[in-house]
Amino acid sequence: GLSPEVERNSSMGVFKDEQEESPTLLPYGDYRDESFFSTLFTWRGSVWPEIWKLVLAAVLFSVFVCFLDAVIPTNPVSNSQADIDAAKLIVNGGIRTSLAFYSLLGLALGFLLVFRSNLSYGRYWDGRGFVGSLVKAARNFGRQVIYDIEDGPESGRLRHDVIRLVNVMFGITMLHVRRETDLSRCPRLQFLLKPEEKALLTSKVYCARTAPDTYDYNTLTSTAGSFHKTVPFPRRPLMVVSMMNALVREAYDKKLVSETLRKRLERTLSDFVEAFNGLDKIRGTAVPLPYVQLVNLLLFIYVFTVPFSLIKHFAWFTPIPSGIIAAAFFGINAVSEEIQDPFGFDVNDLPLEKFEDSIAQDSGMSRCSRAGSTHLCGVERLPLQSPILYYYF
């Protein structure tokens, strides 16, 4: 349970930096200050943990191919080297194949891998751009609310509630893009949400289609699917935007904001929705299965049959080039899989917790700046087992 001091601070709307206590979150990798060789041999955050088993399997299979090539008879016409090499190329007399086939297959496979890498890289940086747009909208909205709302009996409460919901918006969006439905997966939300807000965000809707529409082309009639399943509200960030919109409308009705400011705040709310739509597009749109399936199939065929072609030139050294080829092709494919979904907990995923912390910190600093005092942002360390930093506003 929470200590009384923590409960008191949570009721004041403090913000908690929970990154240190998250068991699944890995810190965002920053290799810019490392040397060339340090980066070259870095294991954590690289593709090697994902591909080393495949590379090892390719190397061992190439060793098996070398053994087969050594024991299968070739039946040459004569003992001359030319006839021996010719016999090795005959399917019935040996297992060696032509290098031209693998050159063409490798060219096609390389094109597919590069195209998929570009697709995944685009998804990664689109995700970063939409997260940046969400952070920008949060900062602009918070600044406008803190500085531009007129002073009045309820202006303090409205400022507090709006800024609190700005932070809730990012936390809920973070859970959404990670396909999390449990609010406890974002501990900061436990301090920010009121009971009625938490109940609304955890409510379920009775609108899940369990059967598709059917259409009778003979009678030109359709039958609607059934709706017999309740599911959590699918896009909860939009509910938070509606809450913020309601507070803006309340401030306008109480003459705390002008018509010009209300329109400006609503445009900023539209920026929230636009950024969320971009994030939801990446979350809900996967790389087409036929493309991924074709790449994996050709990759498997190429890597595990290329030793039959290389053995003519490398003999018992064939496992070396086979391993290099396997590492290159499997590595490029693993990079694509790593960055195509940038919202998870992997080392190379976007550090959403850091963005969440920055919004909380900036909100607190803006509130302190307007008040002309530093004690309101009261950064203090609470007497817990592990010191936790709290940001006041």
C-alpha positions in Angstrom: 0.0 0.0 0.0 0.9 3.7 -0.3 2.3 5.6 2.7 0.1 8.5 4.0 2.6 11.0 2.5 2.4 9.4 -0.9 -1.4 9.3 -0.7 -1.5 13.0 0.3 0.8 13.9 -2.6 -1.2 11.8 -5.1 -4.4 13.7 -4.2 -2.6 16.9 -5.1 -1.9 15.8 -8.6 1.8 14.8 -8.4 3.5 13.0 -11.1 5.6 9.9 -10.6 8.6 8.8 -12.5 8.0 5.0 -12.6 10.6 4.1 -15.2 13.1 2.7 -12.6 10.5 0.3 -11.1 9.1 -1.0 -14.4 10.2 -4.6 -14.7 9.6 -4.9 -18.5 10.9 -1.5 -19.7 14.5 -1.5 -21.1 16.3 1.8 -21.3 16.5 3.4 -24.7 19.9 2.5 -26.3 22.2 5.5 -27.0 25.4 4.4 -28.9 26.5 7.8 -30.2 29.4 8.1 -27.7 30.7 4.6 -28.1 33.8 3.8 -30.3 33.6 1.9 -33.5 34.7 -1.4 -32.0 32.5 -1.0 -29.0 29.5 -0.6 -31.3 30.6 -3.4 -33.5 30.7 -5.9 -30.6 27.7 -4.7 -28.7 25.3 -7.6 -28.0 22.4 -5.9 -26.1 20.1 -4.1 -28.5 21.7 -5.6 -31.6 20.2 -8.3 -34.0 22.5 -11.0 -32.8 20.2 -12.3 -30.0 17.5 -12.8 -32.7 19.6 -14.4 -35.4 22.5 -16.3 -33.9 20.5 -19.6 -33.8 19.6 -19.3 -37.5 23.2 -18.4 -38.5 24.5 -21.4 -36.5 22.0 -23.6 -38.2 23.1 -22.4 -41.6 26.8 -23.0 -40.7 26.1 -26.5 -39.4 24.1 -27.3 -42.5 26.9 -26.1 -44.8 29.3 -28.5 -42.9 26.8 -31.3 -43.6 26.8 -30.3 -47.3 30.6 -30.4 -47.4 30.5 -34.0 -46.0 27.9 -35.0 -48.6 30.0 -33.5 -51.4 33.0 -35.5 -50.2 31.2 -38.9 -50.0 28.8 -38.8 -53.0 30.5 -40.4 -56.0 30.9 -38.2 -59.1 31.5 -40.8 -61.8 33.8 -38.7 -64.0 34.5 -39.7 -67.6 38.2 -39.5 -67.0 40.6 -38.6 -64.2 41.2 -35.1 -65.6 40.3 -32.2 -63.5 38.0 -30.8 -66.2 36.0 -34.0 -66.3 35.8 -34.2 -62.5 34.5 -30.7 -62.3 31.9 -31.4 -65.1 30.7 -34.5 -63.3 30.3 -32.5 -60.1 27.7 -30.3 -62.0 25.6 -33.2 -63.0 22.7 -33.6 -60.7 22.8 -37.4 -60.7 26.6 -37.4 -60.2 27.0 -34.7 -57.5 25.3 -32.1 -55.4 26.9 -28.9 -56.8 24.8 -26.4 -58.5 25.4 -23.4 -60.7 26.2 -20.0 -59.1 24.2 -18.1 -61.7 20.9 -19.3 -60.2 21.8 -18.0 -56.7 23.0 -14.7 -58.1 19.6 -14.1 -59.7 17.8 -15.3 -56.6 20.0 -13.2 -54.3 19.3 -10.1 -56.4 15.5 -10.6 -56.1 15.7 -11.4 -52.4 18.0 -8.4 -51.7 15.4 -6.1 -53.4 12.6 -7.5 -51.3 14.6 -7.1 -48.1 15.6 -3.5 -48.8 12.0 -2.7 -49.7 10.8 -4.2 -46.4 13.6 -2.4 -44.5 12.5 0.9 -46.0 8.9 0.2 -45.1 9.8 -0.6 -41.5 12.1 2.4 -41.2 9.3 4.6 -42.5 6.9 3.2 -39.8 9.5 3.8 -37.1 10.0 7.5 -38.0 6.4 8.1 -38.7 5.7 6.8 -35.2 8.4 9.2 -33.8 6.9 12.1 -35.7 3.4 11.5 -34.4 4.7 11.1 -30.8 6.4 14.4 -31.3 3.2 16.0 -32.5 1.4 14.7 -29.5 4.0 16.1 -27.1 3.9 19.4 -29.0 0.1 19.6 -28.7 0.4 18.8 -24.9 2.9 21.5 -24.3 1.0 24.1 -26.3 -2.3 23.2 -24.7 -0.8 23.3 -21.2 0.9 26.7 -21.8 -2.3 28.2 -23.2 -4.4 27.0 -20.3 -1.9 28.1 -17.6 -1.2 31.6 -18.9 -4.4 32.6 -20.8 -7.3 31.5 -18.5 -8.6 34.5 -16.6 -8.3 34.5 -12.9 -11.5 33.6 -11.1 -13.0 31.6 -8.3 -12.6 28.3 -10.2 -9.7 29.2 -12.5 -7.3 27.3 -10.3 -9.4 24.1 -10.4 -9.9 24.3 -14.2 -6.2 24.8 -14.8 -5.4 21.9 -12.6 -7.9 19.6 -14.2 -7.0 20.5 -17.7 -3.2 20.0 -17.2 -3.9 16.8 -15.3 -5.9 15.5 -18.3 -3.1 16.5 -20.7 -0.9 14.1 -18.8 -3.6 11.5 -18.7 -4.0 11.8 -22.5 -0.4 10.8 -23.1 -0.5 7.9 -20.6 -3.7 6.5 -22.1 -2.3 6.9 -25.6 0.9 5.0 -24.6 -1.3 2.1 -23.3 -3.3 2.2 -26.5 -0.4 1.9 -28.9 1.0 -0.9 -26.8 -2.4 -2.7 -26.9 -2.7 -2.6 -23.1 -6.2 -2.4 -21.5 -5.2 -2.5 -17.9 -4.7 1.1 -16.5 -2.3 -0.2 -13.9 0.3 -0.8 -16.6 0.8 3.0 -16.4 1.3 3.7 -12.7 1.1 7.4 -13.2 -2.5 7.2 -14.1 -3.3 5.9 -10.6 -2.3 9.3 -9.3 -4.0 11.4 -12.0 -7.4 9.9 -12.6 -10.4 10.6 -10.4 -12.6 7.6 -9.5 -15.4 8.6 -11.9 -12.8 9.1 -14.7 -11.2 5.7 -14.0 -14.7 4.1 -14.1 -15.4 5.7 -17.4 -12.1 4.7 -19.0 -12.5 1.1 -17.8 -16.1 0.7 -18.9 -17.0 -1.7 -21.7 -19.2 -1.1 -24.7 -21.8 -3.4 -26.1 -21.1 -3.0 -29.8 -18.6 -5.8 -30.8 -19.7 -7.5 -34.0 -19.4 -11.3 -33.6 -20.7 -12.2 -37.1 -20.2 -10.5 -40.4 -22.9 -9.1 -42.6 -24.3 -11.6 -45.1 -25.8 -10.6 -48.4 -28.2 -12.6 -50.6 -27.7 -11.8 -54.2 -30.9 -13.5 -55.2 -33.2 -11.6 -53.0 -31.0 -8.5 -52.8 -31.3 -8.5 -49.0 -28.7 -8.4 -46.3 -28.6 -9.7 -42.7 -26.7 -7.8 -40.1 -24.2 -9.5 -37.9 -25.0 -10.1 -34.2 -23.7 -7.9 -31.3 -23.4 -10.2 -28.3 -20.0 -9.3 -26.9 -18.8 -6.5 -24.6 -15.3 -5.1 -25.0 -13.3 -2.2 -23.5 -13.7 1.1 -25.2 -11.4 0.7 -28.2 -10.1 4.3 -28.4 -9.9 5.7 -24.9 -7.6 8.6 -25.8 -10.6 10.2 -27.6 -12.6 10.0 -24.4 -9.9 12.0 -22.7 -9.9 14.6 -25.5 -13.7 14.9 -24.9 -13.1 15.5 -21.2 -10.6 18.3 -22.0 -13.1 19.7 -24.5 -15.8 19.7 -21.8 -13.5 21.6 -19.4 -12.7 24.2 -22.1 -16.4 24.7 -22.7 -17.0 25.1 -19.0 -14.3 27.7 -18.8 -15.9 29.5 -21.7 -19.3 29.4 -20.2 -17.9 30.9 -17.0 -16.2 33.7 -18.9 -12.7 32.5 -18.0 -11.6 32.2 -21.6 -12.5 34.4 -24.6 -14.0 33.3 -27.8 -10.6 33.7 -29.5 -8.9 31.6 -26.9 -11.6 28.9 -27.0 -11.1 28.5 -30.7 -7.4 28.3 -30.3 -7.7 25.6 -27.6 -10.1 23.6 -29.8 -7.6 23.8 -32.6 -5.0 22.4 -30.2 -7.4 19.6 -29.3 -7.7 18.8 -33.0 -3.9 18.5 -33.0 -4.2 15.9 -30.3 -6.7 13.9 -32.4 -4.6 14.2 -35.5 -1.5 12.9 -33.7 -3.5 10.1 -32.2 -4.9 9.1 -35.6 -1.4 8.8 -36.9 -0.3 6.6 -34.0 -3.5 4.5 -34.3 -2.8 4.0 -38.0 0.6 2.5 -37.3 -0.7 0.4 -34.4 -3.6 -1.0 -36.5 -1.9 -1.5 -39.8 0.5 -4.5 -40.0 2.9 -5.3 -42.8 0.9 -7.4 -45.3 1.2 -11.1 -44.6 1.9 -12.3 -48.2 4.9 -10.0 -48.4 6.4 -11.2 -45.1 5.6 -14.8 -46.0 7.3 -14.5 -49.4 10.4 -12.8 -47.9 10.8 -15.5 -45.2 10.3 -18.3 -47.7 12.8 -17.1 -50.2 15.2 -16.2 -47.4 15.0 -19.8 -46.0 15.5 -21.3 -49.5 18.4 -19.1 -50.4 20.4 -19.4 -47.1 20.0 -23.1 -46.7 20.7 -24.1 -50.4 23.5 -21.6 -51.3 26.2 -24.0 -49.8 25.5 -26.3 -52.7 26.8 -23.6 -55.0 29.6 -22.3 -52.8 31.2 -25.6 -52.2 32.6 -25.7 -55.7 34.8 -22.7 -54.9 35.4 -23.0 -51.2 35.4 -26.8 -50.5 35.7 -27.3 -46.8 35.8 -23.6 -46.1 32.2 -23.3 -47.3 30.8 -22.7 -43.8 32.6 -19.4 -43.6 30.9 -17.6 -46.5 27.6 -19.5 -45.7 27.7 -18.0 -42.2 28.4 -14.5 -43.5 25.6 -14.7 -46.0 23.2 -16.0 -43.4 24.2 -13.2 -41.0 23.7 -10.6 -43.6 20.3 -11.7 -44.9 18.8 -12.8 -41.5 20.2 -9.6 -39.9 18.6 -7.3 -42.4 15.3 -9.1 -42.0 15.6 -9.0 -38.2 16.2 -5.2 -38.2 13.0 -4.8 -40.2 11.0 -6.9 -37.7 12.6 -5.0 -34.8 11.6 -1.5 -35.9 8.3 -2.1 -37.7 6.4 -1.7 -34.4 8.1 1.1 -32.5 5.9 1.3 -29.4 6.9 -1.8 -27.4 9.4 -2.4 -24.6 12.5 -3.4 -26.7 15.7 -1.5 -26.5 15.2 0.1 -29.9 11.6 1.0 -29.4 10.6 4.6 -28.8 11.2 5.7 -25.2 7.5 6.6 -24.5 8.1 6.8 -20.7 10.7 9.6 -21.3 8.2 11.6 -23.3 5.6 11.1 -20.6 8.1 12.3 -18.0 8.9 15.4 -20.1 5.3 16.4 -20.4 4.8 16.1 -16.6 8.0 18.1 -15.9 7.1 20.8 -18.5 3.6 21.1 -17.0 5.1 21.6 -13.5 7.6 24.2 -14.7 4.9 26.2 -16.5 2.7 26.3 -13.4 5.7 27.4 -11.3 6.7 30.0 -13.8 3.2 31.6 -13.8 3.0 31.6 -10.0 6.4 33.3 -9.9 7.6 30.8 -7.3 9.7 27.7 -7.2 8.2 25.9 -4.1 5.1 25.0 -6.0 7.1 22.6 -8.2 8.5 21.2 -5.0 10.8 18.5 -6.3 11.4 16.3 -3.3 12.4 12.8 -2.4 10.0 10.8 -0.4 11.1 8.4 2.3 10.5 5.2 0.4 12.7 2.2 0.0 13.6 3.4 -3.5 13.6 7.2 -3.8 11.0 8.3 -6.3 11.0 11.7 -7.9 7.7 13.6 -7.8 6.8 16.7 -9.9 4.2 19.0 -8.5 1.9 21.3 -10.3 
